[in-house]
């Protein structure tokens, strides 16, 4: 329960006003419920005319015994009976009973309605915290996690927290209030009978807790299977073309069936165990009622009865009302472990450490004036595999530097260090002499624009994608960027022009069109440093030519770092850096490297062949 109260403290505190309203409404609901049951006593006395006792009136005062309170109530009832007759008084009591029940039901509804903003608010806050954390974590974290698993946590696990924990908060507010008020009234009616009831209550709690202890572990396993299911769906959607091309539909079906069947079996066990909460508590509650009936009957039938028959019936009605709150608490005892299992998976993301720490006293970085330097840079992954070894490189302002090499040579890793997607294991990177780890990440990335091999577009309009890096962009600015990128003409050919939706990841556009939109986005941002990661590698010859013209416009007057496989696209670079196995093995202009006859010449001849 300690973990549960920590969650309540983290997420329910902003809604404490609603909690206070729920407490007040539940108290009123319980009080009016007690009044409605208390009315049963005079009604039963009138119906069955069980006695002709003359009642005396006792002045009202604090701490008044229950017997004197009921005696005063019976006094008024007897006076009304003597004045108006049994039938009229019975009708009046029944109408009064309906009125009290109406007020009680209204309070009960109010208590439930007040809890709705808490439940929805907690879930919204939890999702937003999780989403913000996902955005803040470095790329290294996601290289170790499956995308489907992360989606499962922000969807399935958060939903489980909503159903298992936030709904439990209402139970934990309402039910203790009802139980305490009902117990107080039961003690006032007959402390002997109530004391006898309390002896059996711990037995019910022990049985419920024993049944629910293993639920949390099984729930965690079920949620892990849910993550596997989401990962399979994500892989299928991403690789649908390959699945169909290799006729692997049956194989993927079998894989998916294995995962979903395992999740079904585990979920069945969890659901069956959770479903046992109601019948177990029902059985225990009925057993307690039967025992109380026996014990109460002996008190009534004895020579020195401490409670009469109508009062005992009202007592049993209130006692039976206390069973439902206890059953609800038993459901909470099952729901909380299930929700905590999901919360542990969510906390695995929320409590993940961000290795890219911001400087406590960041230095100003309001532009780029001189050069970028890589000084003795090494980089290795967490498994110890070294990717870059002793990189020393200077990139002057306004120059174009191309990075080439075989796959796995470390080209993309080298470029990813500049915007601090990763930090070097050794050495440092400076801009105008300032270590990039000493400036704000947002200021650093504001200097850079990216165009990748696979253009990353969003399910938005053409306008929204071009203006992605500049939210206050005007229509004129967006159109000008599209013209420079060679995208304006095909955009105007669309039915809705710049307001045309492009689908998931730009699926409604061709490869060349997607790349030109990506270039227009970088042009609109107008960064002083441009990073091109094989920007034309996936295009056909005609598209490459038009995109290369747009890139030439974009690169004009900017410092450009270009990763290239097609060496023909970087012939005019101011310097070409050749990487092999994480080291710079050659550097110079195209003609110089060709004349050198080394590794670059080998790559060039292979492409020419």
N, C-alpha and C positions, 0 to 999 in steps of 0.2 A: 504493500500500500504506500510505502514511502515514495516509490517512483511515480505512483499515480498522483499524490499530492504535489510533487514537484511539477508535474505537467499542469495541474490546476493552477499552481502559483504562477507559472510562466505565461499561461494563455487566458486564464479566466479573470485575472486581476483587472484588466482594463474594463471589464463589464460588471464590476462589483455593485454598481447601482441597480442593475437588473437582478442581481442575486438578492439584494435587500428587498426589492419588490416581490420577488418570488417567496422569500421567507414570510413576509407580511401576509400575502395572499394565502399561503398554505396554513398559517396559524388561524386565519379567519375561517378557512374551509373546514379545518379540524374542529374548531369551536362550534360552528353552526351544525356540523355533523353530530356532535355530542348532544346539542340541544334537540335535534330531530329525534335522536334515539330516546332521549329523556322524556319526550312527549308520549312515547309508547306506554309508559307506566300509567298515567291517568287514563289514557284511552282504553287500555286493557282493563283497568279497574271499573270503568263505566260499562264496557262491553259485557264483562262477566260478573259485575256487581259482587266482587269477592268479599267486600266487607263494608260495614256501616260505621267505621271508626269516626269519632269526632276529632278534628284536627285543630290545634291551637296555633295562633300566629306568634312567631318569635321575631322581634325587631332585627332588621338586617345589620350585619357587622362583618368586618374582615375576619378570616379564619373560621367562618361559620361551618360547622360539620355538615356533611352531605345529608345526614338524616334530617337536620333542621331545615336545610334548603328545600328538600322534597316535601317536608311537612308544611312549609309555607305555601308551596305550589299546590299541594292537595287542599289546603285551607281555602285558597281562592277558587279552586275547581268545585269544592263542595258548596261554597257560597253561591257560585253561579248555577250549580245544579238545583239548589233549593229555590233559586229565583226564576230560572228559565226552563228547568227540566233537563232530563238526561239527553234526549235526542238533539236539542238545540246546542247544548254544550259539546256534545260529541261532534256535531257538524263544525262548530267553531274551532275545536281542537284539530280536526282534520284539515281545515282550510289553513290554520296557522302552521300545521305540519308541512303542507305543500309550499307555503311561503318561505319557511326556513330552508327547505330543500332547494328551492329556486335560488336563494341567496348563496347557499353552499355550492351549488353547481356553478354559479357565476364566478365565485371565488376560485373554484377549481380550474375553470377555464382561464381565468386571469393568470393564475400561477403557471399554467402550461404555456400561455401566449407569451408571457414575460421571458420564458426560457428560450424561445425561438431565436431572438437576436444573439443570445449567447452561443448556441450551437452553431448557427451559420457563421457568426463572427469568428469563433475559434478556428473553424475549418478554413475560412478565408485567410486568417492570419497565418495559420500553419502552412498553407500552400504558398503564400507570398514569401514567407521566410525561407521555405525550401527552394523556391524559384530564385530568390535573390542570392542564396548560397550557391546554387548551381552556376549562376552568372559570375560569381566572384571567384570560384575555384579555378586553379590553373589547368591548362590542357593536360598536364601530366596525370591529374587525377582521373580524367575520363579515358585515358589510354589503358587504365587498369579496370575500368568498369564497363559493363555492357549497357548500351543505350536502352534496351528493353527493360533491364532491371531498374534503371533510374526512372523510366516512365511508370513502371509498376509501383514504385514507391510514392510518386507524386499523385498517382490515381488510386490504385487499390488500397495501399497502406493508409493514405489519408482518409479514404472512405471508411476504412475499418476503424480508425480512430474516432471518426464522427459517430458511427453506429455503436461502438463499444464503450467509448469514454465520454464523449460530450452528452450522450443521452443518459449516461450513468450519473452525471452531475445533478440532473433533475431529480433522480431517485435519491441521491444522497442529501439533497436539500429537503425534499418533501417528506420522505419516509421517516427519518428520525423525529421530525416535528410531530407527525401523526402518532408515532409510537409513544413519544413522551407524553403528549396530551391525553391520549387514550389510557395510558398506564396511570396517569395522575387521577383521572376520573374513576378508573376501576378500583384504585386504592381507596378513594373516598367512598365508593359504594360498598366494598367489602375487602378489607386488607387481608383477611385470612385466605379468601379465595384467590386473590391476586398473587399473594406470596406463594401459594401452591402452584400457580401457573408459571411463575418466574423460575421455579426449580427446573422445569422441563425445557425452557427456552434455550439454554446453552447446548443441550443435546442436538437440537435442530441445527444450530450454527456449526457445531463440530462436524456433523455429517456433510453439510453443504461444502465446507472448506476442504474436507477430505476428497470429495468428488472433483472439485475444481482445481486442485493443485497442479495436475498434469496438463491442464488445458492450454496454458501459456506456451509450453514447449511445442505441443502439437500445432498450435496456431502459427507459430514461427515457421514450422516446416511447411505448412499449407501456403503461407505467403511467399516462401522461397520458390515453391512450384509455380505460383502465380507469376513471379518474375521470369521464370524460365519460359512460361507460356508467352508473355509479352515479348521476350527476346526472339522467340521463334517467329512470331508474327512480324516483328520488325525486320528480321532477316529475309522473310518471304517477300514482303513488299519491296524491299530494296533489291532483291535478286530475282524478281519474277521473270525477267527476260531470260536469264541463264537457266532457271528451273525449266522453263518451257522448251528452250533450245536443246537441252540435254535430256528431255523427257524424264525429268526427275520428280514429277508430280507425286507419284506413288511413294517414293522414298521420303519426300517431305511430309506427306500425309502420315506415314508410319511414325516419323519422328514426333510430329505434333500430337498424334494419338497417344504415344507413350507418355509424353509430358502431361497432357490433359487427363489421362486416365490415372496417373499417379496423384495428380492434384485432386481428382474426384475422390479417390480412396481416402486420402488424408482429410479432405474437407468433410467427407461423410463422418469420419470419426469425431472430428471437432463438433460438427452440427449435432450429432447424436448425443454427445456428452453435454452440449449446451442445452439441447431440448429436454434433457432429464431434469433441468432445474425446476420446471413447473410441476411435473408429477411428483418429484421427491418432496418439494415443499408443500404440495397439496396433501400428500399422504401424511406428512408430519403434522401439518396444521389440523387435519381431520382427527388424527390420533389425540392431539392435545385437546380439541373441543370435546371429544368423547370422554376423556379422562375428567375434564372440568365438569361436564354434565353429571358424571357419576359423583364426583366429590361435592358439587353444589347441591345435587339432589339430596345427599345425606345431610347437608347443613339445613336444608329447608324442612326435611322430614323429621329432623331431630326435635327434641323437646325445647331446646334453647336456640331456635333458628335465628341466624344473624342477618338473614335477608328473606324477603317474602317472594312469592312466585312471580308477580308482575315485574318486580325489580330485578329478579334473577333473569327473566327473559330479556329485559333491556340490557342487563349485564352481558348476556351471551351475544346479543346483537353487536354491542361495542367490541367485545372480545373477538368476534368473527371479523369485524372491520380491521382489527389489528393484524389479522393474518395476511391480508393483501400487501400492506407495506413490508412485512417480513419476507413475503415471496418476491417482491420487487427487489429487495436488498439481496436476496439469493441470486436473482438474475444479474445484479450488478457484480456479485462475486464471481460469476462466470464470464461476464462481459469484460471486466477490467483486465484480467490476464490476457485475453485475446487482443484487446486494444494495445496493451503494453508490448506485446510481441511485435506489433506493427510499428509502434513508436520507437522501439529499439532500432529497427531497420531505417526509419526516417532519421534518427539521431546519428546513424553512421555517416550520413551526408552532412547534417547540420553541425556535427562536431568534428568534421574532417579539418585537418590543419592546412591552412593556405601557406605554402612554402615561399610564395612570392610576397615577401613582407614589404610594406611601405616604409620609407624612411620616417622616423619620428620628427625630423626637422628637414623636410624636403627643400631642395634648392630650386630656385626659379629657372624655368626653361620656357622662354616666351618666343623661341624661334630657332632657326638653324642657319649659322653664318659661316662656319669654317669647314669642319670635316668630321667624319665618323672614324673612330679607331677601334680595332680589335687588338688587344694587347695580351699575348700569351694565353689565348682562350682555349680551355679544355672543356669538354662536356661528356658526361657519362650518365647512363640511365641508372635507376635504382638497383637494377640487377648487377651493376658493376661494369656493364658493357660500355667501352669507350667509343664515342662516335667522332669527336673532334680532338685533335692533338696539336697543341701549340700554334694556334692560328694568330698570325700577326698581319694586320691588313689596315690600310688607310684609304678612305673613300672621300676625296675632296668634294666640296659643295659644287653642284652643277655638273658633275661627271657621271658617266654611265659605266658601271662595273658589272660584267657578266660573270656568272659562276657556272662552270661546266664540270662534268665528271660522270662516271658510271653510276648506276642506281646503287644506293647505299653508301655513297662516298661521303655523305654528310651535308649536301647542299641545302636541303630544306631546313635541317636543324640549325645550320649556321644563320640562315635568314630569320628563323623563328626566335633567335636570341635577341635580335635587335628591338622588337616591340615588347620584349620581356614575356613572351609566352612561356619561356623557360629561363632559368638563370644559369650562367656558366658554373661549372664545378670548380674551375680555377681561372685566374685571369680576370680581365674586366673589359667592358665596352664603354667608350666615352663618346659624347656628342659635344663638340666645342670644348673639350677638356673636362667635362663633367661626367662622372660615372652615372650611367643610367639608373643604377640602383639607388641613387641619392635624390632622384626627382620623382614627382607623382606619376604613377602609371598613366593616368588620364592625360596629363600634359605631354608625356612621351608619345603616346599613341595618336595624339592630335596632330603630330608632325608627319604622320605616315598614312599612305593609301595603299591598298592591296588589290591586285588583280590576280586571281588564281587560275590554275589549269581547269578546274571544274568550277565554273561561276556559281557562287552561292547566292541564290535569290530566294525571296520569301513569297508566300501566298498572299500577294497584295497586288495593287495596280502597278502599271509601268511607272507612273509618277511616284508612287510610294517607294518603289525600289531604287529609283535614281536619287530620290531625296532622302534615302535612308540615313546617310551620315550628316545631313543638314536639315533638321526638322522644320526650320523656318524658311526654307527655300521657296522662292516665288516661281510662278509658272514660266516666266521669262528666263530665269536662271536654269531651270530644268531643261527647257527647250534648247537653250544655248549649249549646255553640256551634251545633250543628245546629238546636236548637229556636229559638234567636234568629234564625237565618237562614231559618227556615221549611222546613227540610229533613228534620226528624226523622220526620215522618209518612210521606213517600214512601220513606225509607230502611227503615223498619220493614216496609213492604209488600214489600220485596225478600225473596227466599227465604232468603238468608244474612244479612240485615240489614246491619250495619256492616261485615261481612266479605265483602260482595259485590264481586267484581271488576268494574271499569267499562270494561275494554277500552282499546285504544289511544286516547289523548287523550279518554277518556270517551265513546266512541262508543255505549255502551249506555245513555246517559242522554239526555234531551231537553235543548234549549238552556237552558230555565229551570232544570232540575235541575242542570245543570253550573254555571250561574252561582251558584246558591244554595250549592253545595258550595264554590265559590271564595270566597264571602262568609263561610261558616262557617270556612274556613281562616284568613281575615283576623281574624275575631272571636276565634278561639282564640289567635292570636298576641298579641292585645290591644295593638296599637301606638298610641302617642300621636298619630302622624301617619298619615293615611289618604289614599291616592292612588286616585282612581276615574277610569279612562280609558274614558269612554263605556260604562259598565258595563251599561246597558240598551238600547243602540242596536240590537242584533241580535235583540231579543226581540219576540214578538207582544204585543198589548195586555194580554191576561190575564196572561201571564208577567211582563210589565213591572210590572204592578200589584203582584204578590206579591213580586217581587224588590225593587221600590222600598220596600216596607214593611220588608223585611229590611235594606236599605241605611240606612233611617232609624234603625233600631235600632243599626246598626253605627256611624253617624256621631254618635250622641248622645254629647256630652261629649268629642269628639275634634276635632283640627285636621284639616280635610278640604280637599283640593284636588281638584276634580272637573272633568274635561273633558267637555263635553256638546255634542251636536248637537241633541237635543230640548230646547228651551228650557223646556218645561213642567216638566221635572224639576228645574230650578234656580231656580224663582221665589222660594224662601225662602232663598236663599244670602245670607250677610252682605255679600258683595261679588261683583260680576260683572266680570271682566276681559275686554275685547273686543280680540282680536288681529287685525291685518290686515297682511300682508306683513312679519311679524316685529316689528311695533311695537304698543304699547298705544295704541289710538285712542280708547277710551272705558272708563270704569269707574264703578261705582256699584251701587245696588240695582235690582231689576227695574223697579219703578214709576218710579224716577228716569230710567232709561235709555229707557223707553217715552216718557216725557214729553219727553225731550231730542229725540226724533225723528231720531236719527242712524243710524249703521250697525247698531246693535243692533235698533232699531225696524224697520229694513228686513228683517233676518233673521227677526224675530218675525212680521212681516206675511206674509212668504213662506211660513213654516211654517203660519200660520193659514189661508192660502189653499189 
